[in-house]
């Protein structure tokens, strides 16, 4: 897989994360883009399209990040950065017409599920939830649908969707396809290449990678869809602070290295966890025994860095594990350099189909043996 660099020739994605979004070269030019802290811009006369005008519409600090993410996702147009991942999700769901139907995975980002349920309760559209890994079930629910929402692997059950087949079926039914690519990142999966119309991200997670910003993004190659997403961002004020976006671009520089390390450790931990009697089930697409393995191997460049385990003894035992770890951090996010652990059903809005004893492990970049020893002592204590 290669991508076009800002200077023309095709480069690998692990080069693009480093080279994209750099200032124009010139004598004494900076190698990093500046942070522009301005709420408004100088201008006279009638505003015309493309002018910055005001800080809610544009900021020069957003541009390099939006260009870099578009290059990674293979989009023809710059991405749009939002104030949070959920703000990007909200913008994407705004594309559903009043009275429309959204087909959505029963397991996916909790914010997406709760927001869609609230919109449905308010009568804006209706929601059909599906097992996104069951291609036949999803296609059967597409009749009359306005949008298919795809998350693959799902959060937290790690089910893998056949994105290309589902996208083709959704388009045949007249539905838009939106893919949440937070778990995979464009280094692992490129949903636009597989037929998705829009890709959304919680930039907070892997893209920024240091658990110190809250941001989101949406990416599309469709000019009309981008204009609608941009209008939503501007009118609803879902804008990002320039400093946070600058930090996200800095974090993006190490994405390839972080993903390489985290994925390798995740696979090793998943293999070892299978041998512990305290673990009833390990969920990770990189394991040959995993139900989504063959599909993941066909459409992903890697298997991600999230591992989920079901602990024998249910909720109480899983809570004790989360309390007993010393290196892993009990917290609800994911995708940072540090390894996080959470019993997902502690969250009130988590679907009841998620097992009570399921622990989601976001594997960071620490030493694999240290992470293993900590997990092992917590599980076997």
PyMOL commands that set and color helices and strands:
alter all, ss='L'
color gray80, all
select helices_A, chain A and resi 13-19+60-73+85-93+110-121+135-140+163-172+191-194+223-236+242-252+255-273+293-299+314-324+344-346+368-380
alter helices_A, ss='H'
color red, helices_A
select strands_A, chain A and resi 2-4+10-12+80-82+100-105+125-130+147-151+176-180+198-202+216-220+279-283+306-311+329-330+340-343+358-362
alter strands_A, ss='S'
color yellow, strands_A
deselect
rebuild
show_as cartoon
